[in-house]
Amino acid sequence: MLARMINIKNQGLGEKYLGAPIIFLRSKTQTHLSLLKSIDNRINSWSNRFLSQAGRTSLVKAIDQAIPLYQMAAFLIPKNLCRKIDSHLCKYWWGESLDPNDKKIHLLAWDNICKPVSEGGLGIRKSEINNIAMLARNAWRLLENPESLWGKTLKAKYFKNSDFLHANCPNSASWAWKCLHFVKEKIKPFISWIVGDGKFIDPWCDRWIPDCNNEHPQPQTPHDTNIKVADFIDQTSRSWDRGNLQIHFDQSSIEKIVRIPLSSVSSSDRRAWDLTRDGRFISKSIYLTLRGVGNNQEDKLWKGIWKSKMPHRVQLFTWKCAKNALPVRDLLSQRININTNLCPRCQAEPKTITHALLTCTQIATLWSNSRMHCCTDPFVDKPISDWLRSWLAVDPYRSNVDKIEHFPLVASLMWSIWMSRNILVFNNKIETDIAIQNRAHRMLPKPKFQKQGNNTTSQSQLTNHARLPPPAGWVKVNCDGAWDPVTKCGG
């Protein structure tokens, strides 16, 4: 009637609202298939650009993984669809198109790439686990803000006589509620109570006693559903009532309860997220927990690589070296049939990563003549990661703090040597050592000019002197000069 009075025409909402489906098909895969299509459209548009692997890494992390976040925060995406999304992102990261016939060698598993940076990965999130983490954020919001509009709506329909944590999921529930209920059961073991006045904590069902893990206290008497934790607190002295505790709990539980500190001023009970130090929920914590903790033995190596001041492409190249993921002939011969696995430079030894970048006769001479005057002979039969650790002071047997300052140049020179290898293999051209070193120096950030002692005139003095007019009969020409201490060049 109101629409007819103010002359507003009725119009359907369509199939989507803010990119999320509002009409659900019987097949949930078909319902959310638009996610995969959106990501595929981005990948197809990017495939025409000749981006480096470092550029593709940035696009995958910043854009492709952001596309499905809105739907992932509201619904559970089918597992097979999440796997397809990961598969397409993996193909694009390795430089493949979405054509099934376009196949390249993947030297690293996608699970290895998706590890956190501290564990030797790139920090790319897997879609299936990220979906649960995004939904968990909304479940936590519902717990913390039960008086919000959507909280009141869900409570009136699904848990009138309880709270969200103890709500059930009937078969007739909506798909959105089933998704929230599933995630709620996932995060329930990581939610505990911080005791305030104790009026909202169920002593038998809630997690409120430290050091009990997921176990509940052992009652001495039958459960009384009307009892709250407040009944065991002397509100006058703000201390635990030991007499009442001994009636209901066993001695082991009592000792743990009395160690719980109580504030001198009565305050409301509040929930805490056990996976963070401050008790606040962050989606990263539940993602890492569901993914599982890996081996942190090489934390310092990965941190040293990514913290070094050098271009992202050089960082990624160094990371691939440490992960043994460069397409050298020795690795390729283990996967496909090739004519030879010998080094294209010396034609004498199998081409491993260490040989290609360090110990080949021609390359060893280059390192010896470089500014660092390196000797690579001790690394002949060792993995390239030992070489990187020695420069990052990670290896306790070769620790040298002074070497850390030279690591960006070492990594850039390794990258430049690899570029010269590509030019030799694909263009049949041999570069000189000077050309290789100059390309490495160009990848380093330019150092800022520093003043030293009284030999350097202040900038204000130079500026004022430059503005003085020449004497009569003279012609003054102002010029500039620069000096690069790395390449020892001036002009």
Summary of the structure (lengths in Angstrom):
residues: 491
radius of gyration: 32.1
end to end distance: 81.9
largest distance: 111.0
contacts: 1276
relative contact order: 0.06
helix: 48%
strand: 5%
